[in-house]
Amino acid sequence: MEARGTSGISMKSLERVVSDKALKLGNSFPCQICVVGFLCGICLTSLFLAALTSIGTFELAAFSFSSFSPPCNSTSQIINMGADIDMKLKWKNKAETEEENDQVNLLVSAWDNLLLNNEDYFKKLGISKSDVPNAPHLENCEERTRARERLDTRISNHTFPSWINGGDEDNYPLTRRVQREIWYHQHPLDCEDKSLRFLVADWETLPGFGIGAQIAGMTGLLAIAINENRINGGDEDNYPLTRRVQREIWYHQHPLDCEDKSLKFLVADWETLPGFGIGAQIAGMTGLLAIAINENRVLVSNYYNRADHDGCKGSARGSWSCYFLPETSKECRKRAFEAMKKREAWERGTVTGKQNYSTKEIWSGHIPKRWGKPWSYMRPTTEINGSLLTSHRKMDRRWWRAQAVRYLMRFQTEYTCGLVNVARHSAFGKEAAEIVLSAGGWRKKKKKKRSEIEESVWSSHKPWIPRPMLSVHVRMGDKACEMRVVALEEYMRLADRIRERFPELNRIWLSTEMKEVVDGSKEYGQWKFYYTEVARQVGNNSMAEYEASLGREMSTNYPLVNFLMASEADFFVGALGSTWCFLIDGMRNTGGKVMSGFLSVNKDRFW
């Protein structure tokens, strides 16, 4: 008890001493200044936060702009679209928190003020307009208007302005051609030409005529005004002449009458030399296809060692037709194989084989010239070492291999389709299920008979994958003898560059044979990686040893699936010193993705 009482007295004495000290300090002038300053700081901070949360809505003339739906087309002010992310904004891509919501509001407000060209806003925050991250949902209206005006002005090289989205299959037949020819008809080279005739007409003004009726009437007048005007041109979404070349290769490989005695054939096995990967085999066959076209022969591919496994059934075993539709018709294949058995067919030159041509002719022979030199005006869309690759010594071969590999892989077989389905389901199945379930419980819905539009229209749509998707193909291992090999870090640096321009991009389809690359991908938490589940290569063992460890079926199936998945991506990073990447790039350039671009860590050794 005594100890407890003594303790209580001591505590009271201590409190009195502290209170006296605090009172003396509180009465001192410096302390009063500090307290007042602290309270003022709190007030100013509160006012700033209140202003920040309300700054999203503001008035300009007679229009009210909401911070959540900035009207990008209502202003002609320049929007800086290429800036780096500024640390002052602390913009990041993680799970939402209260602090991050504030940062989202701040960024939206910054975009609002970019639209209004409000210089004072950025001065108050102490940042410049170039510090604001790219707004993926906004368009630089001034810059785009200048570009469109330039495109819509005829110039000496007959450049045609493009405004049609999608390929020919995505529009009414001949849409691109018709739009191009209407434009040329309406924009003659010399408007002072005395032979020109005009149809001048007001738009319809009769009472009851709506805008739709007025436009319909003008389309009729345009029909009256048009004369024939034939202009040939390429598809802007692909390498020059891609559609025409694909069509004409098909016709060349599918003659009307395979029993025609004048037909000649080139029959060749796929390359089987040790050390030849799938990419090299395909590249070799593109060379043989070039020879066949130049010599007016039908190419018939024979034994394909990589298809010689139990997964390929019946006549498809040991044949390219296990994975893709054959390069020619069954009738021509039958005729060619019959001719091979006859000595006189070889002597007369009706049939030739790979042994009739030198290695140089197959790998570096003449490119078919029946289409002129379309590679001479290919648009540069490949970047190496930070610069666009405008030309190199093998432009013709790059164009041709892209055309040939597109033809050889034009249609998957049911077997290949099944393999790709498995890969897609493994990678994207959960996300696809979430999308389906978001529309309501699926088990409560009764199955309906497929409608005509589902059967004949929607059925042609490609399977869904999460987009945008970046293809990253990392080639290492024993490839160092052919090209400069770099670590995953260099590929990801290029990936980050693309993401700076397209911040909505956060998914990567990763294709690689190396285990260290897959393991290293886990360090990039800001990206979501997809890849096939397969045993990977460890160390610098040769590709042949690695493939042998997988077995023939797996070592063929999984690279082809990766190739096809990579070809479906929206953006591309790789190593063009690798034949595999070279062929992926070819599929990009003939698959409507020229303007996606390709960022490479190195270049082909022959360029």
C-alpha positions as CSV (number, residue, x, y, z in Angstrom):
1,M,0.0,0.0,0.0
2,E,2.8,2.4,0.9
3,A,4.6,1.8,-2.3
4,R,1.4,2.3,-4.3
5,G,0.7,5.7,-2.5
6,T,4.3,6.9,-3.1
7,S,4.0,6.1,-6.7
8,G,0.8,8.0,-7.0
9,I,2.3,11.1,-5.4
10,S,5.3,10.9,-7.6
11,M,3.2,10.7,-10.8
12,K,1.2,13.8,-9.8
13,S,4.4,15.7,-9.1
14,L,5.7,14.7,-12.5
15,E,2.5,15.8,-14.2
16,R,2.7,19.2,-12.5
17,V,6.3,19.7,-13.6
18,V,5.5,18.7,-17.2
19,S,2.4,21.0,-17.3
20,D,4.5,24.0,-16.0
21,K,7.1,23.4,-18.6
22,A,4.5,23.1,-21.4
23,L,2.8,26.3,-20.2
24,K,6.1,28.2,-20.3
25,L,6.9,26.8,-23.8
26,G,3.4,27.6,-25.0
27,N,3.7,31.2,-23.9
28,S,7.0,31.6,-25.8
29,F,6.7,33.5,-29.1
30,P,8.6,30.9,-31.3
31,C,6.3,28.2,-30.2
32,Q,3.2,30.2,-30.9
33,I,4.6,30.9,-34.5
34,C,5.1,27.1,-35.0
35,V,1.6,26.3,-33.8
36,V,0.0,28.9,-36.0
37,G,2.1,27.7,-39.0
38,F,1.0,24.1,-38.4
39,L,-2.7,25.0,-38.2
40,C,-2.4,27.1,-41.4
41,G,-0.7,24.1,-43.1
42,I,-3.7,21.9,-42.2
43,C,-6.1,24.4,-43.5
44,L,-4.3,24.9,-46.8
45,T,-4.0,21.1,-47.3
46,S,-7.7,20.7,-46.7
47,L,-8.6,23.5,-49.2
48,F,-6.2,21.9,-51.8
49,L,-7.8,18.5,-51.5
50,A,-11.3,19.9,-51.7
51,A,-10.3,21.8,-54.8
52,L,-8.7,18.7,-56.3
53,T,-11.8,16.5,-55.9
54,S,-14.0,19.2,-57.5
55,I,-11.7,20.1,-60.3
56,G,-13.0,17.3,-62.4
57,T,-16.0,19.4,-63.5
58,F,-15.5,22.9,-64.9
59,E,-17.0,25.3,-67.4
60,L,-15.8,26.5,-70.8
61,A,-18.1,28.8,-72.7
62,A,-21.5,27.1,-72.9
63,F,-20.1,23.5,-72.4
64,S,-19.7,21.5,-69.2
65,F,-17.0,18.8,-69.3
66,S,-17.1,15.9,-67.0
67,S,-13.8,14.4,-65.8
68,F,-15.0,10.9,-66.6
69,S,-15.9,11.5,-70.2
70,P,-13.6,14.1,-71.8
71,P,-14.9,15.1,-75.2
72,C,-11.8,14.5,-77.3
73,N,-13.5,15.6,-80.5
74,S,-14.8,18.9,-79.1
75,T,-11.4,20.6,-79.1
76,S,-8.7,21.2,-81.6
77,Q,-6.0,21.8,-79.0
78,I,-2.9,19.6,-79.1
79,I,-2.8,16.7,-76.7
80,N,0.6,15.5,-75.8
81,M,0.4,11.7,-76.5
82,G,4.0,10.6,-76.1
83,A,5.1,11.6,-72.6
84,D,6.7,9.4,-70.0
85,I,5.0,8.6,-66.8
86,D,5.9,11.3,-64.2
87,M,6.8,10.3,-60.7
88,K,5.0,13.4,-59.3
89,L,1.7,11.8,-60.4
90,K,2.7,8.5,-58.8
91,W,0.7,6.7,-61.5
92,K,0.8,2.9,-61.2
93,N,-1.0,-0.1,-62.3
94,K,-2.0,-2.1,-59.2
95,A,-5.1,-3.0,-57.2
96,E,-7.2,0.0,-56.3
97,T,-6.7,1.7,-52.9
98,E,-7.9,5.0,-51.5
99,E,-4.6,6.6,-52.3
100,E,-4.6,5.2,-55.9
101,N,-8.2,6.5,-56.4
102,D,-6.9,10.0,-55.6
103,Q,-4.2,9.5,-58.2
104,V,-6.7,8.3,-60.8
105,N,-8.8,11.4,-60.2
106,L,-5.7,13.6,-60.5
107,L,-4.7,11.9,-63.8
108,V,-8.2,12.3,-65.2
109,S,-8.1,16.0,-64.2
110,A,-4.8,16.4,-65.9
111,W,-6.2,14.9,-69.1
112,D,-9.2,17.2,-68.8
113,N,-6.9,20.2,-68.6
114,L,-4.9,19.0,-71.6
115,L,-8.1,19.0,-73.6
116,L,-8.7,22.6,-72.5
117,N,-5.1,23.6,-72.9
118,N,-5.2,25.0,-69.4
119,E,-1.6,26.1,-68.8
120,D,-2.4,27.5,-65.3
121,Y,-3.5,24.1,-64.0
122,F,-0.1,22.6,-64.7
123,K,1.8,25.6,-63.3
124,K,-0.1,25.2,-60.0
125,L,0.8,21.5,-59.8
126,G,4.4,22.3,-60.7
127,I,4.4,19.9,-63.7
128,S,4.5,20.3,-67.5
129,K,2.1,18.9,-70.0
130,S,4.8,16.5,-71.3
131,D,4.9,14.9,-67.8
132,V,1.3,13.6,-68.2
133,P,1.1,9.9,-69.2
134,N,-0.3,9.0,-72.6
135,A,-4.2,9.0,-72.7
136,P,-5.0,5.8,-74.7
137,H,-8.7,6.9,-75.2
138,L,-7.9,10.3,-76.6
139,E,-6.8,11.3,-80.1
140,N,-4.4,14.1,-81.1
141,C,-7.1,15.9,-83.1
142,E,-4.9,18.5,-84.6
143,E,-2.2,16.1,-85.7
144,R,-4.7,13.5,-87.1
145,T,-6.6,16.2,-89.0
146,R,-3.3,17.3,-90.7
147,A,-2.5,13.7,-91.6
148,R,-6.0,13.1,-93.1
149,E,-5.9,16.3,-95.1
150,R,-2.5,15.3,-96.4
151,L,-3.8,11.8,-97.3
152,D,-6.8,13.3,-99.1
153,T,-4.6,15.4,-101.4
154,R,-3.4,13.8,-104.6
155,I,0.4,13.6,-105.0
156,S,2.6,12.5,-107.8
157,N,3.2,8.9,-106.7
158,H,-0.6,8.1,-106.8
159,T,-0.7,7.5,-103.1
160,F,-4.2,6.4,-102.2
161,P,-5.9,7.5,-98.9
162,S,-7.0,4.7,-96.7
163,W,-10.2,4.8,-94.7
164,I,-11.5,1.3,-94.9
165,N,-11.0,-0.9,-91.8
166,G,-10.4,-4.6,-92.0
167,G,-9.6,-6.9,-94.9
168,D,-11.7,-7.8,-97.9
169,E,-13.5,-10.5,-95.9
170,D,-14.7,-7.9,-93.3
171,N,-16.5,-5.7,-95.8
172,Y,-18.8,-6.0,-98.8
173,P,-17.0,-7.5,-101.8
174,L,-14.6,-5.2,-103.6
175,T,-15.0,-2.4,-101.0
176,R,-11.4,-1.4,-101.0
177,R,-11.1,-1.4,-104.7
178,V,-14.4,0.5,-105.2
179,Q,-13.5,3.2,-102.6
180,R,-10.1,3.6,-104.2
181,E,-11.5,4.0,-107.7
182,I,-14.2,6.4,-106.7
183,W,-11.6,8.5,-105.1
184,Y,-9.5,8.6,-108.2
185,H,-12.5,9.4,-110.3
186,Q,-13.4,12.3,-108.1
187,H,-9.9,13.6,-107.9
188,P,-8.5,13.9,-111.5
189,L,-4.9,14.8,-111.9
190,D,-5.6,18.0,-113.9
191,C,-8.9,19.8,-113.1
192,E,-8.1,22.2,-116.0
193,D,-8.3,19.3,-118.5
194,K,-10.7,20.5,-121.2
195,S,-12.1,17.0,-121.6
196,L,-13.4,16.9,-118.1
197,R,-17.2,17.0,-117.6
198,F,-19.1,17.8,-114.4
199,L,-22.4,17.1,-112.7
200,V,-23.2,19.9,-110.3
201,A,-26.2,19.4,-108.0
202,D,-27.7,20.8,-104.8
203,W,-28.6,18.5,-102.0
204,E,-32.4,17.7,-102.0
205,T,-34.5,20.4,-100.2
206,L,-38.0,19.1,-100.7
207,P,-40.2,19.2,-97.5
208,G,-40.2,15.9,-95.7
209,F,-36.8,14.8,-97.0
210,G,-34.7,13.8,-94.0
211,I,-30.9,13.6,-93.9
212,G,-31.0,9.9,-94.9
213,A,-33.1,10.7,-98.0
214,Q,-30.8,13.5,-99.0
215,I,-27.7,11.2,-98.8
216,A,-29.5,8.5,-100.7
217,G,-30.3,10.9,-103.4
218,M,-26.7,12.1,-103.7
219,T,-25.5,8.5,-104.0
220,G,-27.7,8.2,-107.1
221,L,-26.2,11.3,-108.6
222,L,-22.7,9.9,-107.9
223,A,-23.6,6.7,-109.7
224,I,-24.7,8.8,-112.7
225,A,-21.4,10.8,-112.6
226,I,-19.0,7.9,-112.5
227,N,-17.2,6.6,-115.5
228,E,-15.0,3.5,-115.6
229,N,-11.5,4.0,-114.1
230,R,-9.4,1.0,-113.3
231,I,-6.6,1.4,-110.7
232,N,-4.7,-1.4,-109.2
233,G,-3.3,-1.2,-105.6
234,G,-2.3,-3.1,-102.6
235,D,-3.7,-3.8,-99.2
236,E,-2.3,-1.3,-96.7
237,D,-2.6,-3.8,-93.9
238,N,-0.2,-6.3,-95.5
239,Y,3.0,-6.5,-97.5
240,P,2.4,-5.1,-101.0
241,L,0.3,-7.3,-103.3
242,T,-0.3,-9.9,-100.6
243,R,-3.9,-10.6,-101.5
244,R,-3.1,-10.9,-105.2
245,V,0.0,-13.1,-104.6
246,Q,-1.9,-15.5,-102.3
247,R,-4.6,-15.9,-104.8
248,E,-2.3,-16.5,-107.7
249,I,-0.1,-18.9,-105.8
250,W,-3.2,-20.9,-105.0
251,Y,-4.3,-20.9,-108.7
252,H,-0.7,-21.9,-109.7
253,Q,-0.8,-24.8,-107.2
254,H,-4.3,-25.9,-108.1
255,P,-4.5,-26.2,-112.0
256,L,-7.9,-27.0,-113.5
257,D,-6.8,-30.3,-115.0
258,C,-4.1,-32.3,-113.2
259,E,-4.2,-34.8,-116.0
260,D,-3.0,-32.2,-118.5
261,K,0.1,-33.7,-120.2
262,S,1.9,-30.3,-120.2
263,L,1.9,-30.1,-116.4
264,K,5.3,-30.3,-114.7
265,F,6.0,-31.1,-111.0
266,L,8.6,-30.5,-108.4
267,V,8.4,-33.2,-105.8
268,A,10.5,-32.7,-102.6
269,D,10.9,-34.1,-99.1
270,W,11.2,-31.7,-96.3
271,E,14.7,-31.2,-95.1
272,T,15.9,-33.8,-92.7
273,L,19.5,-32.9,-92.1
274,P,20.6,-32.9,-88.4
275,G,20.4,-29.5,-86.8
276,F,17.6,-28.3,-89.1
277,G,14.8,-26.9,-86.9
278,I,11.2,-26.4,-88.0
279,G,12.0,-22.8,-89.1
280,A,14.8,-23.9,-91.4
281,Q,12.6,-26.6,-92.9
282,I,9.9,-24.1,-93.7
283,A,12.4,-21.6,-95.1
284,G,13.8,-24.3,-97.3
285,M,10.4,-25.2,-98.7
286,T,9.7,-21.5,-99.5
287,G,12.8,-21.6,-101.7
288,L,11.5,-24.7,-103.5
289,L,8.1,-23.0,-104.0
290,A,9.9,-20.1,-105.6
291,I,11.7,-22.5,-108.0
292,A,8.5,-24.3,-108.9
293,I,6.8,-21.0,-109.7
294,N,9.7,-19.7,-111.8
295,E,9.8,-23.0,-113.7
296,N,6.0,-23.2,-114.0
297,R,5.9,-26.4,-112.0
298,V,3.4,-27.5,-109.3
299,L,5.2,-28.0,-106.0
300,V,4.4,-31.3,-104.2
301,S,5.8,-31.8,-100.8
302,N,6.5,-35.4,-99.8
303,Y,7.9,-36.8,-96.5
304,Y,7.8,-34.6,-93.5
305,N,9.8,-36.3,-90.7
306,R,8.3,-34.2,-87.9
307,A,4.8,-35.4,-88.7
308,D,6.0,-39.1,-88.5
309,H,4.4,-39.8,-85.1
310,D,1.2,-41.4,-83.6
311,G,-0.7,-38.1,-83.4
312,C,-0.8,-37.9,-87.2
313,K,-3.2,-40.6,-88.4
314,G,-3.5,-42.5,-91.7
315,S,-2.2,-40.8,-94.8
316,A,-1.4,-37.7,-92.8
317,R,1.4,-39.4,-91.0
318,G,4.7,-38.2,-92.2
319,S,3.0,-35.4,-94.2
320,W,2.7,-31.6,-93.9
321,S,-1.1,-32.2,-94.4
322,C,-1.2,-33.5,-90.8
323,Y,-0.9,-29.9,-89.6
324,F,-2.0,-27.7,-92.6
325,L,-4.0,-28.2,-95.8
326,P,-1.7,-29.6,-98.5
327,E,0.1,-27.3,-100.9
328,T,-1.7,-28.7,-103.9
329,S,-4.8,-30.8,-104.7
330,K,-5.1,-34.6,-104.1
331,E,-5.4,-35.1,-107.9
332,C,-2.1,-33.3,-108.6
333,R,-0.4,-35.2,-105.8
334,K,-1.6,-38.5,-107.2
335,R,-0.5,-37.5,-110.7
336,A,3.0,-36.3,-109.5
337,F,3.6,-39.5,-107.5
338,E,2.7,-41.7,-110.5
339,A,5.0,-39.7,-112.7
340,M,7.9,-40.1,-110.2
341,K,7.8,-43.9,-110.9
342,K,8.4,-43.4,-114.6
343,R,12.0,-42.9,-115.8
344,E,11.0,-41.0,-118.9
345,A,9.1,-38.5,-116.8
346,W,12.5,-37.6,-115.1
347,E,14.3,-37.6,-118.4
348,R,11.8,-35.3,-120.1
349,G,11.8,-33.0,-117.1
350,T,8.1,-33.6,-116.3
351,V,9.3,-34.3,-112.7
352,T,12.2,-32.8,-110.8
353,G,13.3,-33.3,-107.2
354,K,15.3,-31.5,-104.6
355,Q,18.4,-33.3,-105.9
356,N,18.1,-31.4,-109.2
357,Y,18.9,-28.1,-107.5
358,S,21.9,-26.8,-105.7
359,T,21.8,-25.6,-102.1
360,K,22.3,-22.1,-103.3
361,E,19.4,-22.3,-105.7
362,I,17.1,-23.5,-102.9
363,W,18.2,-21.1,-100.2
364,S,19.3,-18.0,-102.2
365,G,17.8,-18.5,-105.6
366,H,15.7,-16.2,-107.7
367,I,12.5,-14.8,-106.2
368,P,9.5,-15.0,-108.5
369,K,9.4,-11.8,-110.6
370,R,5.9,-12.2,-112.1
371,W,4.6,-9.6,-109.6
372,G,7.4,-7.1,-110.3
373,K,9.4,-5.8,-107.3
374,P,6.8,-5.1,-104.6
375,W,9.6,-5.2,-101.9
376,S,11.0,-2.0,-103.3
377,Y,8.1,-0.1,-101.8
378,M,7.5,-1.9,-98.6
379,R,6.7,0.4,-95.7
380,P,9.4,0.2,-92.9
381,T,7.8,-1.1,-89.7
382,T,10.7,-3.0,-88.1
383,E,12.9,-1.4,-85.5
384,I,16.4,-2.5,-84.6
385,N,18.6,-0.7,-82.2
386,G,16.1,2.2,-81.9
387,S,15.9,2.9,-85.7
388,L,13.5,1.9,-88.3
389,L,14.9,-0.6,-90.8
390,T,14.2,1.1,-94.1
391,S,16.2,-1.4,-96.4
392,H,18.7,-4.2,-96.4
393,R,20.2,-6.6,-98.9
394,K,17.5,-9.3,-98.6
395,M,14.3,-7.2,-98.9
396,D,13.1,-9.5,-101.8
397,R,13.7,-12.7,-99.8
398,R,11.9,-11.3,-96.8
399,W,8.9,-10.3,-98.9
400,W,8.8,-13.7,-100.6
401,R,9.3,-15.9,-97.5
402,A,6.4,-14.0,-95.9
403,Q,4.2,-14.8,-98.9
404,A,5.2,-18.4,-99.1
405,V,4.9,-19.2,-95.4
406,R,1.4,-17.6,-95.4
407,Y,0.4,-19.8,-98.3
408,L,1.8,-23.0,-96.7
409,M,0.1,-22.3,-93.4
410,R,-3.1,-20.7,-94.9
411,F,-5.5,-23.2,-93.3
412,Q,-5.1,-25.4,-90.2
413,T,-6.2,-29.0,-90.2
414,E,-8.6,-30.3,-87.6
415,Y,-5.6,-31.8,-85.7
416,T,-3.8,-28.5,-85.5
417,C,-7.1,-26.7,-84.6
418,G,-7.5,-29.1,-81.7
419,L,-3.9,-28.4,-80.5
420,V,-4.5,-24.7,-80.5
421,N,-7.8,-25.1,-78.8
422,V,-6.1,-26.9,-75.9
423,A,-3.4,-24.2,-75.7
424,R,-6.0,-21.4,-75.7
425,H,-8.2,-23.1,-73.1
426,S,-5.2,-23.7,-70.8
427,A,-4.1,-20.1,-71.1
428,F,-7.4,-18.1,-71.3
429,G,-10.1,-20.6,-70.1
430,K,-10.6,-18.9,-66.7
431,E,-10.9,-15.4,-68.1
432,A,-13.3,-16.7,-70.8
433,A,-15.5,-18.3,-68.1
434,E,-15.6,-15.1,-66.1
435,I,-16.8,-13.2,-69.2
436,V,-19.5,-15.8,-70.0
437,L,-20.7,-15.9,-66.4
438,S,-20.9,-12.1,-66.3
439,A,-23.9,-12.4,-68.6
440,G,-25.8,-14.5,-66.1
441,G,-26.0,-18.1,-64.9
442,W,-25.4,-20.4,-67.8
443,R,-27.0,-23.5,-66.3
444,K,-30.4,-21.8,-66.0
445,K,-30.6,-21.0,-69.7
446,K,-32.1,-23.4,-72.2
447,K,-30.1,-24.2,-75.3
448,K,-31.5,-22.6,-78.4
449,K,-31.1,-23.7,-82.0
450,R,-28.4,-21.8,-83.7
451,S,-29.9,-19.0,-85.9
452,E,-28.9,-18.4,-89.5
453,I,-26.8,-15.4,-88.6
454,E,-24.9,-17.5,-86.1
455,E,-24.3,-20.2,-88.7
456,S,-23.4,-18.1,-91.7
457,V,-21.9,-14.9,-90.2
458,W,-20.8,-15.1,-86.7
459,S,-19.3,-18.5,-87.1
460,S,-16.4,-17.1,-89.1
461,H,-15.2,-14.9,-86.3
462,K,-11.9,-15.9,-84.8
463,P,-11.8,-17.4,-81.3
464,W,-11.5,-14.8,-78.5
465,I,-8.3,-14.1,-76.8
466,P,-7.6,-11.3,-74.3
467,R,-6.3,-8.2,-76.1
468,P,-4.2,-6.4,-76.7
469,M,-1.6,-9.2,-76.6
470,L,2.2,-8.8,-77.1
471,S,4.2,-11.7,-78.7
472,V,7.6,-12.1,-77.2
473,H,9.8,-14.8,-78.7
474,V,13.1,-15.3,-76.8
475,R,15.7,-17.3,-78.6
476,M,18.8,-18.3,-76.7
477,G,20.6,-21.6,-76.2
478,D,22.8,-22.8,-79.1
479,K,21.7,-19.9,-81.3
480,A,24.7,-17.9,-80.3
481,C,26.6,-19.3,-83.2
482,E,24.3,-17.5,-85.6
483,M,23.2,-14.3,-83.9
484,R,23.8,-12.0,-81.0
485,V,22.0,-13.6,-78.0
486,V,20.6,-11.3,-75.2
487,A,18.8,-12.0,-71.9
488,L,15.1,-11.6,-71.3
489,E,15.8,-8.1,-69.8
490,E,16.5,-6.7,-73.2
491,Y,13.3,-8.1,-74.7
492,M,11.3,-6.7,-71.8
493,R,12.9,-3.3,-72.3
494,L,11.4,-3.3,-75.8
495,A,8.1,-4.5,-74.4
496,D,8.1,-1.6,-71.9
497,R,8.7,0.8,-74.8
498,I,5.6,-0.4,-76.6
499,R,3.6,-0.2,-73.4
500,E,4.6,3.5,-72.9
501,R,2.8,4.2,-76.2
502,F,0.0,1.7,-75.5
503,P,-0.5,1.6,-71.7
504,E,-3.5,-0.7,-72.0
505,L,-1.1,-3.4,-73.1
506,N,-0.2,-5.7,-70.2
507,R,-0.4,-9.3,-71.6
508,I,2.4,-11.3,-73.1
509,W,2.4,-14.5,-75.1
510,L,5.9,-15.8,-74.2
511,S,7.4,-18.4,-76.5
512,T,10.9,-19.8,-75.7
513,E,12.7,-23.0,-75.3
514,M,14.6,-21.8,-72.2
515,K,13.6,-22.5,-68.6
516,E,15.5,-19.5,-67.3
517,V,13.4,-17.2,-69.4
518,V,10.1,-18.6,-68.1
519,D,11.5,-18.4,-64.5
520,G,12.7,-14.8,-65.2
521,S,9.3,-13.7,-66.4
522,K,8.1,-13.9,-62.8
523,E,10.1,-10.9,-61.9
524,Y,7.9,-8.7,-64.1
525,G,4.8,-8.4,-62.0
526,Q,3.4,-5.6,-64.0
527,W,2.9,-8.0,-66.9
528,K,0.7,-11.0,-67.3
529,F,2.5,-13.9,-69.1
530,Y,0.9,-16.8,-71.0
531,Y,2.9,-19.7,-72.2
532,T,2.6,-23.4,-73.0
533,E,3.3,-25.9,-70.2
534,V,6.2,-28.0,-71.4
535,A,9.6,-29.1,-70.2
536,R,12.1,-26.3,-71.1
537,Q,15.7,-26.4,-72.0
538,V,18.4,-25.9,-69.4
539,G,21.9,-24.7,-70.2
540,N,23.4,-24.6,-73.6
541,N,22.5,-28.0,-74.9
542,S,21.8,-28.1,-78.6
543,M,18.3,-27.8,-79.9
544,A,18.5,-31.3,-81.4
545,E,19.2,-32.7,-77.9
546,Y,16.4,-30.8,-76.4
547,E,13.9,-31.9,-79.0
548,A,15.0,-35.5,-78.6
549,S,14.3,-35.3,-74.9
550,L,10.7,-34.2,-75.7
551,G,10.0,-36.8,-78.3
552,R,9.0,-36.1,-81.9
553,E,5.3,-35.5,-81.3
554,M,5.7,-32.9,-78.5
555,S,8.8,-31.3,-80.1
556,T,6.7,-30.6,-83.2
557,N,3.3,-29.8,-81.7
558,Y,4.3,-27.3,-79.1
559,P,6.5,-25.0,-81.3
560,L,3.8,-24.9,-84.1
561,V,1.1,-24.0,-81.5
562,N,3.4,-21.3,-80.1
563,F,4.0,-20.0,-83.6
564,L,0.3,-19.8,-84.4
565,M,-0.5,-18.1,-81.1
566,A,2.3,-15.6,-81.5
567,S,1.1,-14.8,-85.0
568,E,-2.3,-13.8,-83.6
569,A,-0.8,-11.2,-81.3
570,D,-1.3,-7.4,-81.6
571,F,2.4,-6.4,-81.1
572,F,5.7,-8.1,-81.6
573,V,9.1,-8.3,-79.9
574,G,11.7,-10.9,-80.9
575,A,15.1,-11.6,-82.5
576,L,15.0,-11.4,-86.3
577,G,18.4,-13.2,-86.3
578,S,16.3,-16.3,-85.6
579,T,14.5,-17.9,-88.5
580,W,11.5,-18.6,-86.3
581,C,11.1,-14.9,-85.5
582,F,11.7,-14.1,-89.1
583,L,8.7,-16.4,-90.0
584,I,6.5,-14.9,-87.3
585,D,7.3,-11.5,-88.7
586,G,6.3,-12.9,-92.1
587,M,2.9,-14.0,-90.8
588,R,2.5,-10.5,-89.2
589,N,3.2,-8.8,-92.5
590,T,0.7,-11.0,-94.4
591,G,-1.9,-11.2,-91.7
592,G,-3.1,-7.6,-91.7
593,K,-0.7,-6.4,-89.0
594,V,2.0,-4.5,-90.9
595,M,1.3,-1.4,-88.7
596,S,1.7,-3.3,-85.5
597,G,5.4,-3.1,-86.1
598,F,8.2,-5.4,-84.9
599,L,10.9,-4.5,-82.3
600,S,13.9,-6.8,-82.6
601,V,16.9,-7.2,-80.3
602,N,19.1,-8.1,-83.4
603,K,19.0,-8.5,-87.1
604,D,19.5,-11.3,-89.6
605,R,23.1,-12.0,-90.3
606,F,22.6,-11.8,-94.1
607,W,21.1,-8.3,-94.0
